[in-house]
Amino acid sequence: MTFTKARFASFEEYLMADASDLPEGRCEYWDGELVPVLSESLGNEAIANNLAIMLWQMGIDQMLVSPGKVSIVVNGRPRTRFPDLTLLDEAHLVLMKNSIRLGATMPPPRLVVEVVSPGGEDSENYIRDYQDKRDQYADRGIPEYWLIDPQRSWIMVGLLVADRYQFTTFRENQTIVSQALPTLDLTVEHVLARGN
């Protein structure tokens, strides 16, 4: 597939674009342009992919667990995000049909997960995952947001309460508690070991 359109007059024009007008790979919509999403480190990808495998092994339908493939329309900049892992509902499979885009009028996914790339609290990686995405996902009404942070050796599970996430931090051999996945039986060590 060839990228034939570098700029869109509006976000609505982008949403209506034919697949042949879009580049291959993951791109976020920034002010009329599609900007490629940089590939995560192999460790981050391994964590997200292996978390998906662990969820499938626990009986979660493979069609509902998407590691890095679903684009979610959000408010702000950029207008689209690709979480490292998205947990959909059955209704999304019908609404999205053959698309990988979860549109603004569709219900939010049950859960999104981001694996944080290394960096201090003033780094672009930290600000993007701990602030920008957090605010966009809360605004979108996504009920649960996980931050898997290999550098800090923790997983933060945020539950949406009154339009803001309230986070609980899990470390080491603690079992992760999730409202979206009430039967989850995974420890932080188990999840983080996949990225080493």
N, C-alpha and C positions, 0 to 999 in steps of 0.2 A: 504494500500500500504506500502511496506517495503522498507527502504532505503538500496539499495544493492551496491551502488557505491559511496564511500566517496570522491574519487579523480578522476579527468579527466586529461589525458595527455595534452590536449589543449582545448582552448575555442571552437574550431570547433567540437571537439569530444563531448563536452557538448551540443552544438547546435543540433547535430545529435542524441543525446541520446533518447532512447525510454522512454515513460512516466513511465514505470515500473522501470527504473533505477534512477528515481528522487524521492526525499522525498516528502511527503505531505506538504502542506503549502508553504509559501513564503520563497524563499532562493535567496540570491545574490551570483553571481559567483565571488570569490576572489582567484586569483592565483591558479586555478586548483581545488579549493574546493568550495562546496556549504555551505554557512553560513546562518543559519536561520535568517530571519528578525524579530527583536524583535517586539512584539505587542505594538502598540501605547497605550497611556493611553485611558481609556474609554471616556474621554472628547474629545480627538483628533479624535478618531474613530467616535464619535457622530457628530462632526463638519463635517467631510468628508462625512459621510453617509447622514446627513441631507442636506448638500449642494447638493448632488446627487438627493435627493428627491425634493428639491426646483427646480432644473433644469428640472427634469421630469415634475413637475407641470407647468412649463413654456412652455412645449411642446417640449423639447429636447428628441429625441428618446432614450428610455431606453437602447437600445443596444449600443449607442454611449458614454454613461456616465458610467465609470467604477470606483467605489470607491475601491481602493486598490487591484485590481485583475490583472491588466495588468503589465507584466514585459517588460521593454524597454531595448533593447541592446544599450549600450553606450560605449564610449572609456574611458580608465582610470581604476581606481580601486574604486569600483568593476566594472565588465563588464555588470552587469544588475542592474536595479533599479525598484522599485515598488512605483510609486507616490501614494500619498493618494487618488488622484482622477485624472483620465485621460479622456480627451474628444477626442474621435476618429472621423474619417471621415467615410463615407459610404464605401469607398474603402478598409478600414482596415478590415471590416467584411468579405469581400471576400478573402483578402490576408491572414488573420490570420486563416481562416476556423474555426476549433475547438480548436485552440491554444489560450493561454493567453499571448503569447510572441509576441512583436512587434519587428521583426528582423531588423538588421542593414541596409538591402537593401530596407526595406519598407519606405514609406514616414513617416515623423514625425507626431505625433498626433497634433491636433490643440492647445491643452492646457494641461499643467500638473499643479497640485496643491499639495503643501506640507503643512501640518499643523505642525508647529514648536513645539517641546517639550520644556519644561522650561529649562533655562540655560543662563548664562552670555555670553558675546561676546567671551570669551575664552573657552567656554564649547564645548564638542564634538557635542552636538545637534546643536548648533548655527553654528559651522564651517561646519558641514555636509550639512545643509539646505541652509545657506546663501552664502557658498563658493563652496564646492565640487559639490553638485548637480547642483547649478547654472551653473558652468563651464561645467559640463557634458551635461546638457540639451541644453546649448547654442551650444556646439560642435555638438550635434545631430541635430541641426537646428530646435528645437521646438520653434514655433513663440511666444508663450506666456507662462509665468511661474508665478504662484501665490505663495506667501508666506503668509499663514494665521498664525499670531502670537498672540495667546490668551494672553500670558504674557505681551506683549507690546500693546495689544489692537489695532492692525492694520492689514490691508491686503495690501501687496505690490503686484502690478501687473507689471510684467516685460515684455516689448516688445522687441523682438530681432531686433537689429539695428546694422548692420555691425559686426555680430558675437558676440555681447555683449548685455546683457539685460539693458535697460534703465527703471528704476523703477519709478512708481508713488505710493505714499503711501496714503491710504484712512483710515479715522478714524471715529469712532462714527456713526453719522447719515448720513455720506456721502454715496452717491450711487456709487457703484463700476462700473468703466468704463472698458470695455473689448472689444478688437477688435474681439476676437474669439466668443464672445457672445454679439453682438451689441444691442440686445433688452433686455439685462439683467436689471432687476429692483430690486436689492437687496442692502441693506445697510450693512455696516460693523457690526453694532449692531445686525441686524437680523441674520447674519451668525454666529457671535461669541456667541450669546445667546444659541445656540444649544449645546455648549460644557460645559455649567455651570451646 
